Amino acid sequence: MANLKDIQRQIKSVSNTQKTTRAMKLVSTAKLRRAEELAKRSRLYAAKMNQVISEIAGRIKCSKVGGINNRCFNEIENPKIVDIIFVTADKGLCGGFNIQTIKAVKKLLSDYKAKNVKVRLRGIGKKGIEFFKYNGVELFDIAINLSSKPEKDKADDFILTSIEDFKDGNTDALYLVYNGYKNMITQELHINKILPVDLSQVECSDTQTSMLEIEDEDEEKMLDSVVDKYAQYAMYYALIDSVAAEHSARMQAMDTATNNAKDMVKSLNVKFNKARQAAITTELIEIISGVESMK
């Protein structure tokens, strides 16, 4: 039979763990409210930016306004070098939040390796960076503390090198991989092709109207400016969306851990009571046996 002191020690340890996980859940819940509100506001701007870039892509595909031949809008058939930027958390204890992103990146690496395409992997977030370093995967660029505290200027600087390399022809595609916020209990994995801008969903129509009025001589300059802003905000929004999803995942993980600790305490209490009853029974039997032997 288990020692009563050992069981009491286990009960105390699990109870302390339960208090910690409950506190962490409350902290994540509070942080999630703020991150969720920021993500909702940012989503409106991101949607408008996507609308603008889609319209520009539509004009280029359907009407070829100005005879523009911008690399950011031309699909490259056989890419040789691809940039992949991934976003993970700087901390753990958030369930499968980080591993989903890591698995998606590993699959992209495997697919491109099979096609003899070189991948420049750029990581944001301590957990993902540590994983790939441990597995001997070369990282072209890294950033820590950016995923936990998204800053627009730092996000812009991080992706700017990839944008310029693509425009200069040093790379042939730019992908952004992250786990985003869908709702309080669900995260959604995103594998977004940032450059070149995808034209496959653009449909041409004779009645197509434009909300943009641009002079032909300004079009090339405007395209470069809009592409930069589009890619940079996509990076910043990914960080905001990811941090909201991280707090959501951690809140769920800590809630599950708290419930598991509660069930374990109940189980240990039952075990303790049974052990105590067995000890009392054994002691009574010894006393009775001693009395009987004295008769």
C-alpha angles and dihedrals in degrees: 000000000000118000112259093223091052091052092048089051091052092049091052092047094049091045090054090049089051091053091050095049091046090053091048090051091053092049092049091048091054093046091047092058091056095042092046092053092049091048092051093051092045092048091066092056092044090052091051091048090051089049092054094047091046091052092050089049089050092052091051094047098042107031105014089219111206093000090272119182102186116170092218090067100040119094111231111220101202111023117200102186126026131188116216119188116191130188123208134158125274090223136046133217091090102112116238094340096114098034093058091059092043092052091050091051092047090053092051090049091050093047094049092044089056088054093047091245118149114231125205104203117205117187135203118186131044097246096056093041092052092048096053094041090052090051093050097250113150115237117207094199136357140194127192125193091020095098093050093045109027114204121185096218094050092045090051092050093048096055097034093084091055091049093050093045090053093048090048092051096248091121133027103209142014123210130187118204123187144135110250137196118264102160141324093291104027135067123193125213115227126199102179124183102215100175133063093030110245112248097176094097095047113108122197120224134176089225094050111137129198132219089199125081111190132170114237094236091054097046100090092047091046092051093054091048095048093045091053092049092044094052095041094050090046086058094048094045090050089057093049093046091046096052090052090050090047093056090045092052093046092049090055093044093051091046090054091046091050092051092047091050090049091053091047092052089052091049092048092048090055089048090049093050092049091049091048092049090049090051092049091048091049091050092050091049090052092050093048091046090051092050092049092050090054094057 
